[in-house]
Amino acid sequence: MSEHIASPKLYIGIFLALMICTAATVWAAYINLGQYNIVIALAIATLKATLVVLFFMHAKYSPGRTQLVIFCAVFWLGIMLALTLSDYTTRHELTQQQAQPAALVARRVAP
């Protein structure tokens, strides 16, 4: 395992970046962005998690195999998020298609 000592300036910079990302998360929570609220929240959370893993967990200075495992985990997470978001974005269309026949039946029954 490689020994690496980072400067306090780096840690302060990362801490400030995390605080800015936290403020952006709070700001985004109060803004109505429609269906993109979840996308913005996940993007900010991913950025914060990346900073923590790279610098506070010292993954940036780890051996190649450790970096490969981290890369594979992030890649798999990306696949899962893409599948989840594709399902999330098509839910509105399915709801409209399912509600449409019920409205037509209601119109036919009414005198």
HUNOR-V688124 format. One record per residue. RES is the residue in one small letter. SS is DSSP state (@ for helix, = for strand, . for the rest). D_FIRST is the distance of its C-alpha to the first C-alpha in whole Angstrom. Layout:
res=RES ss=SS d_first=D_FIRST
res=RES ss=SS d_first=D_FIRST
//
This chain:
res=m ss=. d_first=0
res=s ss=. d_first=4
res=e ss=. d_first=6
res=h ss=. d_first=9
res=i ss=. d_first=13
res=a ss=. d_first=15
res=s ss=. d_first=19
res=p ss=@ d_first=21
res=k ss=@ d_first=23
res=l ss=@ d_first=21
res=y ss=@ d_first=21
res=i ss=@ d_first=25
res=g ss=@ d_first=25
res=i ss=@ d_first=23
res=f ss=@ d_first=25
res=l ss=@ d_first=28
res=a ss=@ d_first=27
res=l ss=@ d_first=27
res=m ss=@ d_first=30
res=i ss=@ d_first=32
res=c ss=@ d_first=31
res=t ss=@ d_first=32
res=a ss=@ d_first=35
res=a ss=@ d_first=35
res=t ss=@ d_first=35
res=v ss=@ d_first=38
res=w ss=@ d_first=40
res=a ss=@ d_first=40
res=a ss=@ d_first=41
res=y ss=@ d_first=44
res=i ss=. d_first=45
res=n ss=. d_first=46
res=l ss=. d_first=45
res=g ss=@ d_first=46
res=q ss=@ d_first=44
res=y ss=@ d_first=41
res=n ss=@ d_first=40
res=i ss=@ d_first=38
res=v ss=@ d_first=36
res=i ss=@ d_first=36
res=a ss=@ d_first=34
res=l ss=@ d_first=32
res=a ss=@ d_first=31
res=i ss=@ d_first=30
res=a ss=@ d_first=28
res=t ss=@ d_first=26
res=l ss=@ d_first=26
res=k ss=@ d_first=25
res=a ss=@ d_first=22
res=t ss=@ d_first=21
res=l ss=@ d_first=20
res=v ss=@ d_first=19
res=v ss=@ d_first=16
res=l ss=@ d_first=15
res=f ss=@ d_first=15
res=f ss=@ d_first=16
res=m ss=. d_first=13
res=h ss=. d_first=11
res=a ss=@ d_first=11
res=k ss=@ d_first=12
res=y ss=@ d_first=9
res=s ss=. d_first=7
res=p ss=. d_first=7
res=g ss=@ d_first=11
res=r ss=@ d_first=11
res=t ss=@ d_first=10
res=q ss=@ d_first=12
res=l ss=@ d_first=15
res=v ss=@ d_first=15
res=i ss=@ d_first=16
res=f ss=@ d_first=18
res=c ss=@ d_first=20
res=a ss=@ d_first=20
res=v ss=@ d_first=22
res=f ss=@ d_first=24
res=w ss=@ d_first=25
res=l ss=@ d_first=26
res=g ss=@ d_first=28
res=i ss=@ d_first=30
res=m ss=@ d_first=31
res=l ss=@ d_first=32
res=a ss=@ d_first=34
res=l ss=@ d_first=36
res=t ss=@ d_first=36
res=l ss=@ d_first=38
res=s ss=@ d_first=40
res=d ss=@ d_first=41
res=y ss=@ d_first=42
res=t ss=@ d_first=44
res=t ss=@ d_first=46
res=r ss=@ d_first=47
res=h ss=@ d_first=50
res=e ss=@ d_first=51
res=l ss=@ d_first=52
res=t ss=@ d_first=53
res=q ss=@ d_first=56
res=q ss=@ d_first=57
res=q ss=@ d_first=57
res=a ss=@ d_first=59
res=q ss=@ d_first=62
res=p ss=@ d_first=63
res=a ss=@ d_first=64
res=a ss=@ d_first=66
res=l ss=@ d_first=68
res=v ss=@ d_first=69
res=a ss=@ d_first=70
res=r ss=@ d_first=72
res=r ss=@ d_first=74
res=v ss=@ d_first=75
res=a ss=. d_first=76
res=p ss=. d_first=80
//
